[in-house]
Amino acid sequence: MATLGLEDDELKSVEHIVSRLAQLSSSIQSLKMDILKSNPLPHPSSLQASAQILQRNLQSVLESLNDNSDLFTRMALRPSTNYPGRTQENILTQLLRKKLEPDVEELVLEGRETAKLATPEGVAELQTIWDEIREWTHGRIAEYVRDEAGDVYTREERADGLENVRTGLRRALDEESDDDDEDEEGEGDGGETLKMDEEGAMEKDNSMVNRGPEPETLLWFAARGDFEVPRNVEFERKIGVKRGLEGVNIPPERMDGVTSS
């Protein structure tokens, strides 16, 4: 080591970074063996502890590299004249390698791109992408609810011809089923509830506050993308249930043909 021309403090810095790299390599190998030997994977708490150890080791290596960047920049390693270069050519090639291996270089580039996203500029770029996706999603949902939700046929089926659709039913799907014509008990026209007056006659109760769709309808749409909740799904509200698109506020279509979001 004396041939390197390093002072004592610089030599200690080199030994320090070597020890830190050894600890990092040992931690990585330990985590790798735990994952390979465990079936199923180790407990999440164990993985979290290993990840914290790796993070501390990486932070220590980075701090040491930053503190001694000038030293490591001007250092140049050369084999001595008595090194067995012919018999240890593989080791010598690895020690004097100036470029990263292809797989390592790919991982380094991926890590740099990921680190770039953590900067304020990267976060702003990601936020812009999410804003565009959110705007498109809102417009597409509005278009689906307005134009496609009530259609019993898909776009491909209509393009191929409705006469080629085989449903196994004896009636056309466009016909309204008898079940849809049945009014719920206690519900009048326009969703107004009925109540008994003092003489025993039915009269409309307009005191009810207008409300939106049923929670079951919203949950079913969130899970399946369809407002038509099957009949076997029980609603919590027993009287005046709004089914299908009743109570759903569909945004109107804009005059310029662009769907609103």
C-alpha positions in Angstrom: 0.0 0.0 0.0 3.0 2.3 0.5 3.4 2.3 -3.3 0.1 4.1 -3.7 1.7 7.3 -2.3 -1.1 7.8 0.2 -0.8 9.5 3.6 -1.9 7.8 6.8 -5.3 9.7 6.9 -6.0 8.8 3.2 -5.1 5.2 3.8 -7.5 5.1 6.7 -10.2 6.5 4.5 -9.6 3.7 2.0 -9.7 1.1 4.7 -12.9 2.6 6.0 -14.8 2.5 2.7 -13.6 -1.1 2.2 -15.0 -2.1 5.6 -18.3 -0.4 4.8 -18.6 -2.2 1.4 -17.8 -5.5 3.2 -20.7 -4.9 5.6 -23.1 -3.9 2.8 -22.1 -7.1 0.8 -22.6 -9.2 3.9 -26.1 -7.7 4.6 -27.2 -8.3 1.0 -26.0 -11.9 1.1 -27.8 -12.5 4.4 -31.1 -11.2 3.1 -30.7 -13.2 -0.1 -30.1 -16.5 1.9 -33.1 -15.7 4.1 -35.4 -15.3 1.1 -34.1 -18.4 -0.6 -34.3 -20.7 2.5 -37.7 -19.4 3.7 -40.9 -21.0 2.3 -43.1 -18.9 2.3 -41.3 -15.6 2.5 -39.9 -14.3 5.8 -42.2 -12.4 8.1 -42.8 -8.8 7.0 -41.1 -7.5 10.2 -38.0 -9.5 9.3 -37.9 -8.1 5.8 -38.4 -4.5 7.1 -35.6 -4.9 9.6 -33.3 -6.2 6.8 -34.3 -3.3 4.6 -33.5 -0.8 7.3 -30.0 -2.4 7.8 -29.3 -2.2 4.1 -30.5 1.4 4.1 -28.1 2.3 6.9 -25.2 0.5 5.2 -25.9 2.3 1.9 -26.1 5.6 3.6 -22.8 5.0 5.3 -21.1 4.1 2.0 -22.5 7.1 0.3 -21.3 9.5 3.0 -17.8 8.0 2.9 -17.7 8.3 -0.9 -18.8 11.9 -0.8 -16.4 12.8 2.0 -13.4 11.3 0.1 -14.5 12.0 -3.5 -11.3 14.0 -4.3 -9.1 11.1 -3.0 -10.9 8.4 -5.0 -10.9 10.6 -8.1 -7.1 11.0 -8.3 -6.3 7.4 -7.2 -5.0 5.1 -9.9 -4.5 1.4 -9.3 -1.8 -0.5 -11.2 -0.5 -4.0 -10.7 3.0 -4.4 -9.3 5.7 -6.0 -11.4 5.6 -9.2 -9.3 1.8 -9.8 -9.6 1.0 -13.2 -11.3 -0.9 -11.7 -14.2 -0.9 -14.8 -16.3 -2.3 -17.2 -13.6 -4.7 -14.6 -12.0 -5.8 -12.8 -15.2 -9.5 -13.0 -14.3 -9.0 -11.3 -11.0 -6.7 -8.7 -12.5 -9.3 -7.9 -15.2 -12.0 -7.4 -12.6 -9.9 -5.2 -10.4 -8.8 -3.0 -13.4 -12.2 -2.9 -15.1 -13.2 0.7 -15.9 -16.7 0.0 -17.1 -19.6 -1.6 -15.3 -20.8 -5.0 -16.4 -23.9 -4.8 -18.7 -26.4 -6.1 -16.1 -24.9 -3.8 -13.4 -24.9 -0.8 -15.7 -28.6 -1.4 -16.5 -29.4 -1.5 -12.8 -27.4 1.7 -12.2 -29.3 3.5 -14.9 -32.6 2.3 -13.5 -31.6 3.5 -10.1 -30.7 6.9 -11.4 -34.0 7.3 -13.2 -35.8 6.3 -10.0 -33.8 8.8 -8.0 -34.6 11.5 -10.5 -38.3 11.0 -9.9 -37.8 11.7 -6.2 -36.7 15.3 -7.0 -39.2 18.2 -7.0 -39.1 18.3 -10.8 -39.8 14.5 -11.0 -42.7 14.8 -8.5 -44.2 17.7 -10.5 -43.9 15.6 -13.7 -45.6 12.6 -12.1 -48.3 14.9 -10.8 -48.9 16.2 -14.3 -49.3 12.7 -15.6 -51.8 11.8 -12.8 -53.8 14.9 -13.5 -54.1 14.0 -17.2 -55.1 10.4 -16.3 -57.7 11.7 -13.8 -59.2 14.1 -16.3 -59.4 11.3 -18.9 -60.9 8.9 -16.4 -63.7 11.3 -15.4 -64.6 12.0 -19.0 -64.6 8.3 -19.9 -66.8 7.4 -16.9 -69.3 10.2 -17.8 -69.4 8.9 -21.4 -70.0 5.4 -20.3 -72.8 6.3 -17.9 -74.5 8.5 -20.5 -74.1 6.4 -23.7 -73.2 2.8 -22.7 -74.5 1.9 -19.3 -78.0 1.3 -20.4 -77.1 -0.5 -23.6 -77.7 -4.3 -23.4 -75.3 -4.9 -26.3 -71.6 -4.2 -26.6 -70.1 -2.1 -29.3 -68.6 -5.2 -31.0 -72.0 -6.9 -31.0 -73.7 -4.0 -32.6 -71.0 -3.7 -35.2 -71.3 -7.4 -36.1 -75.1 -7.2 -36.2 -77.7 -7.8 -33.5 -79.2 -10.7 -35.5 -76.0 -12.6 -34.9 -76.1 -12.3 -31.1 -77.1 -15.5 -29.3 -78.5 -14.9 -25.9 -80.5 -18.0 -25.3 -83.6 -16.0 -24.6 -87.0 -16.1 -26.4 -87.4 -12.4 -26.4 -85.3 -9.4 -27.5 -83.0 -7.9 -24.9 -84.3 -4.4 -25.8 -87.7 -5.3 -24.4 -88.4 -4.2 -20.9 -88.8 -7.1 -18.5 -92.0 -7.4 -16.4 -89.9 -7.1 -13.3 -88.9 -3.6 -14.2 -92.6 -2.6 -14.4 -93.4 -3.5 -10.9 -93.5 -0.6 -8.5 -92.0 -0.8 -5.1 -94.5 -0.9 -2.2 -95.3 2.6 -1.0 -93.8 4.4 -4.0 -95.8 6.6 -6.4 -95.0 8.4 -9.7 -91.8 10.4 -9.8 -90.4 8.6 -6.7 -92.8 10.4 -4.3 -93.8 8.4 -1.3 -97.4 7.8 -0.4 -99.0 8.1 3.1 -102.4 7.7 4.6 -104.5 10.7 5.3 -106.9 11.0 8.2 -109.8 9.5 6.1 -107.7 6.5 5.1 -107.0 7.7 1.5 -103.6 7.7 -0.1 -101.9 11.0 -0.8 -98.5 12.1 -1.9 -95.9 13.2 0.6 -93.8 15.9 -1.0 -91.9 16.5 2.2 -89.2 14.0 1.3 -85.8 15.5 0.5 -84.4 14.7 -2.9 -81.6 12.2 -2.5 -79.0 10.6 -4.8 -78.5 7.0 -5.8 -78.5 4.2 -3.2 -75.1 3.3 -1.6 -75.4 -0.2 -2.9 -75.7 1.1 -6.5 -72.5 3.2 -6.1 -70.6 0.3 -4.5 -71.8 -2.0 -7.3 -70.6 0.5 -10.0 -67.3 0.9 -8.2 -66.7 -2.8 -8.3 -68.3 -3.8 -11.6 -68.7 -0.6 -13.6 -72.5 -1.2 -13.9 -75.4 0.7 -12.3 -77.8 -2.2 -12.8 -77.6 -4.0 -9.4 -78.9 -7.6 -9.6 -82.2 -8.4 -8.0 -80.6 -10.8 -5.5 -78.7 -7.9 -3.9 -80.6 -6.7 -0.9 -80.9 -2.9 -0.4 -80.8 -1.5 3.1 -83.6 0.9 2.2 -86.8 -1.1 1.9 -89.2 1.6 0.6 -88.6 4.0 -2.3 -85.4 2.3 -3.6 -83.9 4.0 -6.5 -82.6 1.5 -9.0 -80.4 1.8 -12.1 -79.6 5.3 -13.2 -82.2 6.9 -10.9 -80.6 9.6 -8.9 -77.3 9.5 -10.8 -76.1 12.9 -11.8 -74.8 12.4 -15.3 -72.9 15.4 -16.6 -74.5 16.9 -19.8 -72.7 16.7 -23.1 -70.9 19.9 -24.1 -71.9 21.7 -27.3 -68.4 21.3 -28.9 -68.7 17.5 -28.6 -66.1 17.2 -25.9 -67.2 15.2 -22.9 -67.1 17.0 -19.6 -64.9 15.5 -16.8 
